[in-house]
Amino acid sequence: MLERYFRLAAHGTTIQKEVIAGFTTFLTMAYIIVVNPNVLSVSGMDYGAVFVATCLAAAIGTLIMGLYANYPIALAPGMGLNAFFSFVVVQGMGHTWQIALGAVFLSGLIFLLLSLFKVREWIINSIPLSLRYGISAGIGFFLALIALKNAGVVVDNPATLVGLGDIKTPEALLMFGGFILICGLYYRRVTGAVVIGIIAVTAIAMLLGMVQYNGFVSAPPSLAPTFLQLDIAGALEVGMISIVFAFLFVDLFDTSGTLIGAAQRGNLLDSNGNLPRLKQALMADSVATMSGAALGTSTTTSYIESTAGITAGGRTGLTSVVVACLFLACLFFAPIAAVVPPYATAPALLFVAVLMTSGLKLIDWEDITEAAPAIVTALMMPLTFSIANGIALGFITYALMKLVSGHWKALNLSVALIALMFILKYAFLDAG
């Protein structure tokens, strides 16, 4: 049955390879079940409910990707987007987390419509590569700032805006140690490097009496505090347009880049370099986002860590089914997740930041009209503590720079329209 459904032989794989690939992918991304509740609880959401929502959203999205699109791609609430949710939309702009969930749901709905009507291809192909690299790097810088802030390494300073905290504290030392451990294990190609780093820091903290151990296995926490609590009506207000667009835009490019990158790693592209069943994969991603918002978590997206499983031999959706089952099993290990402190997940955030900034090397540094907008995009995200502002100012800079430099022919209609929309937003609405 598995052979017929997933076409294992046609993809040059076996059940054993797919199962091993599933475990490999899960180990590389399991950190999200700890990191996501830590990040979203800052917005006032119930930690236990977010833990359950994270596991369920990941399982649902990954299962759809495996059974419907037949790809070895795993999904879970996205890093960066969860930080945008808590630190910018809720803390920075003052919206409730219920309205933020409504914005996530609407972004997933728009993503679904874009996938159905093939508008996504038009948008993706028209956005300059330099801005895509800048957006990815900017989210990385943003994550790095949050990680260092959580560990007390970076603190506020009235004279210089930010400054160096007390790096001799146990929390700061454990954060740096965890980061070095993760990077070292990753370099040695050790599977689950991020998870090992988080566990190591947490274990040391427990030995030092810095955290309290409350058990190993338990019934899943209640999902009631976040289940169907999204406020869609509130998310339809005019002031929320840029936020919905920010969720949509980042997810759109993150998903597309992950799918293409993972497919290239596994030789899953067709003879023309295109991804078969792209529509199904994108629909799986959008439905996962909508389901996650209903359950109580930020945007669910495809994970680049899926390439670890693909490298291990995963070629079909059976790999994703294995990952989904493992996420469901995690529901019964909530006490372990609750004991992990923020400074133990900070190394994971900083490590992901390093990976996300690697795209800067692909920018054409000889062309200032390409390099400058990308850097503006990347820098404005952490400096304004807003992914949305970084995207907006990047588009505006790109469009105006092409016009002033006389390269207006390189400015396509979609970029010009998006830039104009952001200019109008800053002119007539609040800058947040």
Steps between C-alpha positions, in 0.01 A plus 500: 500500500780740592681418176192574290406820682842663533663334194810413701677296231446770238672746731787263574424458868375243754284501811810472718665801334182704534464420870864589572458823300188584700684461832790705364278789392312493830818517708625803308178698553368367832633813671188682379277321753702675773592827331155586360313489835779708656471765229119514478446495876661846503183625329287375789401167348478194725828303480341156522236576239763635259707186557204284395413731210860485378507120499157472336565768236831336409339156482204619290707702255766231460238227457325698224833561328580129512162355403380768255819634340717187558808702596748432784448853632409566864309803625478676837446852637770713338790666677505874444129516439431394858735775621323751276170379649603550864755778507370724222126447443404441864767669716614769259174601334265418786266260320357203686632154423147407391513765226851386406368144457226643279766666284685168471178327392429766236855475364452124467168551321655747254791259448248227418325721245831603344590133466166407347507778239875475427560860601784381721721413205459850358590661833797275570652541156470879509662571838874580469736238638694760695192590707432133570852457636465820700172387654644164605809665649290764675289235671826335605631822655164548670517150650858561614397817683216316675731213597762732649229698677346185653840400639570846641799551272346804329316750720344841453719805559357854520817652355567258213160329456656157554800379699681194630347329800677303768655215300634338820154385608425126485224566246729684259780246537263209441360673192845547347599146592185358343555699181860380465388141564225518235733649240771245576260206472345643184844531342565135585165414337354363822126439459287702742774751584249769601302266726821372663606859571166586662503181709860558612435855621179394675672207670781722632243754622319222687824381663569858611149531643403774254186318378250265663436148367130408511481159336553321171165386358150637554168545327506782244419847641163650416465663159193698614683831578595547133267274300280706263593819686608683184336837432451518123277808516771692687758392245289650219558856625690736268794527737555125479551490122877532519518234771297249298718578200817452707385156617401408144810638332754334727317166494462517124870541430615280786282214378597538136870517580478198730310289247738577215810461717384168645395372157840584356672314783290188431502524118122537504479771231384409151706532181409870472613576854143537626347339804223250417186521715599852611134599528431214743804587709401865526142409588630272776701792639208744490253255657757431774524872576123535525473190719783622722331837550178325600691283748699790642840549341674733256562427132574136415748465216729254322830438680837513328613241759313251281814487287664303783251218449531525124877470536437187708304345211145631530332544163124465553218609725554195722786693660254778587249252644770371737582857609131573561465191722800607706352847556179337624700283739657817645161605639561274797836652591384850598687502837831471316415795277387714795831460685707649215591865586525785243881512521507133393305571182696820431793302349255338258367841398852632448595192297194534275595867458842398368341268243251764387765767438705276270305626197682835517792344311272458196429873465659680205726734698629665181154646432419754773136518383466133596725486806379816678126409512588152625710641784234759586249216523728288718608778737162664551341181633705477822552877533127574483414169669263433213510260206221697334695827510807329357301362206325831439813717508685247285238516227482878511880528483521255210235675292632853557862397446420340165315814391769745612786294353327479164447124526124537493469223240610253769206608715207268433138590561448286810798651686387852409147432622620349828737793559219748427272320743760527778560869426127566532492297819770713664347820366147446620520233771716458807860392438473188720 
